[in-house]
Each structure stands twice: as C-alpha cells, then as structure tokens.
Amino acid sequence: MTRDAAIAHVSDYFDRGTFQSELSDLVTYRSESQNPADAARAECRRYLEAAMLPRLDAMGFTCEIIANPDPRGGPLLIGERHEGDGLTTVLTYGHGDTVRGQEGMWREGIEPWVLIEEGERLFGRGAADNKGQHLINIAALEAVLAERGSLGFNVRIVIEMSEEVGSVGLPEVFTQYKDRLTADVLIASDGPRLQPDVPTMFMGSRGGTTFDLLVETHEGAHHSGNWGGLLSDPAMILAHALAVITDRRGQIKVPEWRPDSLTASVRAALKDLPVAGGEGPAVNPDWGEESLTPAERVFGWNSFAVLAMVSGVPDAPVNAISGWARATCQLRYVVGTKPEDVVPALRRHLDANGFEDVQITAHDRGFFAATRLDPAHPWAEFVGQSIRKTSGGALHVLPNLAGSLPNDSFTDILGLPTIWVPHSYRGCSQHAPNEHVLKSVCRDALRVMAGVFWDVGEKTATR
C-alpha cells in the first residue's frame, strides 16, 4: 500500500495493453456533438450509458445522467464517490463528445472510428480530445483504489457531451446542481503538453470570441470591364478594414484588445518555456507582438486571426465585381480583456478609421471566458510538487492554456481553483484528420495522475 505500488499498478495496466484496448472501445462511439443528426445525438447519450456508467458504478460512484437544458447540447453525467465527511473533495471532468469525424479526409489506412496503432501513435477521433484523457484519469483513480483500498478523499465527476459546441448548457447545469458539485479543487485534463516528454500543468485558459465581418456594396455581381472603376470593390474594402485591426505582423491595433494583465509574475512563470520545436509548423519569430517573447505572445497576450475569407466564387471566378465580401474572425484573449466589450470595441475602432459600412455579426454559439489561477496558489504548488516527484523534477507550468476550455464555469459558478494536467501533445492533430495520441505520453500521464491522486489522499490523511 504505497505510492510506488499505485504507480506500478497503472504502469502494468498500460503495459498489458489494457489501456489501448479500452481506448479502442471508446473511440468506436461516434459521439459527434457538432453533427445535428439524431444518430449522433443518440451516440452521445450511449457513450455515457454504456461506456461511463458501468465503470463508475463499479468504482463506487453514484451517478445520474442529466438532460441538457439547451436543445443544442447533449446530456451530462454527474457522479460522486463519497468516502467521508471532512475529507478533501476533488472534482474532475472530461468530455466524451468529439468534433466531426471528417471521414474520407484521413490518410490512407486510417479512419476516425477505429483505433489504429502505428509505432508510437494511436490514431482515432477523440483519442486525444478528450476520451483518452479522461480514461487516463479514471484509470489512475482505479489504481489508487486498488492499492490503498480507498482513495482517501471524496471525488465528484462531470462528463459532458457538448464541449465541442461551446459547452452549451453547462453553466445552467452547474448553477442548478451547484450543491452536488462543490469541491476543494478541480483536477482535470484537456489540451496538449508543451513538449511531449515533459508534463505540463496549467491553471486557466484564454477566452475566445468569433464574429463575421461583412461588406455589401451593391446587389449582384457586375462585369469588371464595364463597371471596373465605377463600383466599390467589397473585397478591397474588407482587406483594408482588416489591416486596421492589426499591422502586417499581426500586432493588435484595437486599444481595448491590448491587455494589461501581463504582469511581472506572469512573465516570470512564462520565462524560458519552450514553444518552438517538435512536431507541427515552425514558429515564426517575426509574427505577433514584437516586444514579447513567443511564450508571452501565446499564453500572456491576445491574438487575432482570420479563420476564413471569401468574395465571389473562388472555385469558379468570373470577370465580375462581387457585391459582397465576408471574413470569419476570432479573438483569443487573456484575463484583463472584457469579453462583453470585444465586439463593441471593434465597432468603435472601425468607425474611427472610416469603416462604418463594415458589418459585425457575433456568432451565436457561446465561447469560454478567460481564466487564470496564480501559479503560487497552494493547490497549484501541491499538484506541481506531486508531478515533479513522479517525473524526477521536470514540469512546465503555464498560468493559462493558449486555447479555450469551459474553465469559467468551474471558476465563476463553482468558485474552484482549477488545475489542468494535459495528456496530449501539440502535434496530435486534434480537431483535424489523423488525430492521435502518443503511447509514451499516455503511459507517463497514467503514472503522473496516479501519483497526484495518491498524494491527495495523503494530504487528507495528514491535515
């Protein structure tokens, strides 16, 4: 009954192939929350009923599947294993829904709903985001239970099926069931490690707002020879409007979009963190805020992106001046940016620069607000020390993830300190064809989480 025994237990679970077999089963569920078809909605519920409930029941959890109050979202599972009053309570979380499978877009020999092994890689939709990640945490809890006979703390769990559509309904469920979700800390997993061979811990995430910019100058398309020089070109107007939002290297020019929260303590936490190298595209050192380091740009600052842009018919252009041009844009923002002022600030900025005719339409699908926990928070220090004990000292600590998560529901509604320990890596192709996890990362993550959960039980016993 030792920490080392729990880590050995979960290592054997991986080495025997059980983790891979169980992940393979989870991947077969076509739980595409972005797919409005009835079959996809049924798969989301079946994931909770067939894949999660029996396993959690066997671990001593009392569980309930709750209908989503938002018709756009799938069901949620809330469960609890209660070991005693006065014990530490940990809330953990995962999402079983995925983005669309993108069948036919994966490379030859790989398909989304079958786990396929190629060397170090396990390919399959949801393997990285997020089925593999919450499977790791559940298996780590099982290892502690097997070796100690109890966890030594209470644990509550939420598995949602709507994260990939903005976690619609999650805030309402958290508000309604707040008394069943109270805890001392959230310890959960999503997102990538900074480098695959070093564990990562982050305590929040950037927020995001997506919107369309639309220019409409005239009805229909008109011959570019007969009307060139007489009709306004909406694509040119839109291009110039975009050029007043950032400069040519992507530095933000909207005053309210430039945060004031990159403090000395945040900069100290980001100092020397590696963001270049490994798989994925090469980092451009000449893109983004010139005065910041690459780590500060992605974790401590706001970034603006044009996700898509169109005018006319790109696949079949004709000699005509289009009557419209549209760009879908996104601002990823850190703490210190007011989410409710993102679009109004842009409106003021465009108007001040003579672009009153550029229409702004915010997407109605919700996004997550920015959150950040001080790296010096006692829970952050405790979990960090536990991970370092298992890893031999290696750990990357981020004040917040560069991407977005429903962390604001945990911080703002439940009032929890939030600790995220990601089990994927940046080259995993999540949200894209060929999504995969690395076996080495999964094995290491199992060991890390078994150590964390063992140490939480020890913390409870000695307080």
Secondary structure, DSSP 4 states (H G I P E B T S, - for coil): --HHHHHHHHHHHHHTTHHHHHHHHHHTS--BTT--SHHHHHHHHHIIIIIIHHHHHHTT-EEEEE--SSTTS--EEEEEE---TTS-EEEEEEE--BS---TT-SPTT--TTS-EEETTEEE-TTTTTTHHHHHHHHHHHHHHHHHHSS-SSEEEEEEES-GGGT-TTHHHHHHHTGGGT--SEEEE--SEESBTTB-EEES-B-EEEEEEEEEE-SSS-EEHHHHTTTS--HHHHHHHHHHTTB-TT--B--GGGS-S---HHHHHHHTT---SSSSSSPP-TTSS-TTS-HHHHHHSS-EEEEEEEEES-TTS--SEE-SEEEEEEEEEE-TTS-GGGHHHHHHHHHHHTT-TT-EEEE-SS--PPPB---TTSHHHHHHHHHHHHHHTS--EEESSBSS--THHIIIIIS---EEE---EETTS-TTSTT-EEEHHHHHHHHHHHHHHHHHHHHHHHH-
